[in-house]
Amino acid sequence: MSNSYYENGAIHHDHHKELHIDTVNGSDVGEWISAFFNDETEQVEYEEVEKEAIIQKKDGKLTFFVHPSVDAAQEWQIHEEIERLVARQGIQEICKYLSQLSEGQKVLLPQNAEKAYNELVRLGMPNGEGYSLKTFMKYYKR
């Protein structure tokens, strides 16, 4: 039996179709699913969905720690890295890692330690016992 009756990529095996995909493009997925099942599936603009997710992510305020020389593709990556850092580590480790990022020109640390402390609290650093401004100032930029 010839497979010329079926569309490209479809192979007949006992009344079911198989779809073999070598490369995937997000905008084509909806068309493939609709054509494969041959029904009226809801058409969704996948590229728009991806853009909306990025916009929602960027609606949050990017930290001012990000160095001006960092390209736009890395800004949110550095932002998320700092968020994970402040959620998991203590003051000494946070200050040490921020200094390392500063040496690698990924972040630009402000001279005012209180401003840096407030930004880290905004990003998720606890501000209770062991995380006071006084403790932070002791280890900041050492």
N, C-alpha and C positions, 0 to 999 in steps of 0.2 A: 504494500500500500504506500502510495506516495504522500509525502507531507505537504505537497504544494497546495492542497485545499486549505490548510491552516495558515494563519498569519505568521510572519517571521518570528521565530523563537518558540512557537507552540508545537508540541509533539503529541500525537494521539497515542494513548495507552488505555485501552479498555474504557472508553468514554470519559476520560478526564484529560485536562490540559496541564502541561508543565510550561513554565516560563523560565527561561534561562537568561540571567542578566549578568553581563560582564562588567559594566560600569553603571554607577547610579548617579543620577542627577535629580536633585530634590524636586524640581519643578515637573519632572516627567512621572513621578511616582503615582500621582492621582490619575493620570491618563492610562498608565499601565494597569492599575487596579480596575478601573472602569472597563477597559477593553478586555482584560483577562476574564472578568466575571460577567461581562456583557450585560451589565445592568445599569441602573440609574443611581450610581453612588454620588454622594455629594462632592461637588468639585470645590476643592480648597486650593487657594493660592499658597503653596508651600513656601515660596520665597517670602511672601508677605508675613507669614507666621514666624519665620526665622527672624525677619527684620523687627517684628513687634517684640520678640523675646529680647533682642539686643537693646531695643529702645527702653523696655521696661527695666532692664538691668542698669542702663545708663541714666534712668530717671533718678536713681539714688545719686547722691553727691559724691563725686570722685575725691579721694583724699588729696590734700594739698601737698603731701609728702612727695608725690611723684615728681621726679626730676624733669625739668623742661626739655632736656635732650632726648628723653625716651619717646619712641614713636607711639602713635595712637593704638597700635595693635597690642602693645605691652602694658599700657596704662592700667587697664582693669585687672590684668594678671597680677601686677604688683599690688594693686589695691586689695585684691582677694588674699594675696600672700600675707599682707600685713594684718588683715582681719583674722586669718587663721593663727597667726603668730600671737596676737594679743588675747585670743580666746584660750590658748593652750599653755602659754609660758608665763613665767614670773617677770618681775621688773628688770632684774639683771640681764636675763636672756633677751628680753625685748630690746633693751638699750644696746646690748652688744650686737644683735642682729641688725638693728637700724643703722648702727655705725658701719657695719660691713656693707650694707646696701648703699650707704652714702659714699663709701670709698669706691664702690663699683659704679658710681654715678647713676644709680637707679632711683634714689630718693634724695631730696634736698631738705635737710633738717633745719628748722627755724632756730634762730639764736635764743628766742624766748622759750624756756623749758615749760612754762605754764601753758603756752599755746600748743605745744607738742603734746603735752599731757591731756589737755581737753580734746584734742583730735583723736588720740588713742582711745579715750573713754567713749567718744562718739562711735568709733569703729568696733567697740565691744569689749574693751579692757575693763575688768572689774575696778571699782574705785573704793573698795572696802579695805579691810585690814591687810596690810602688806602691800597695798597698791596706792598709798597716799601720794599726794603731790610732793611732800617732803622726801619720801623714799625715792620717788622718781628723779627728783632733782639731784639726789646723791649720785646716781649712776648715769644720768643723761650726758652724752657727749664726752665720755671718759676714754 
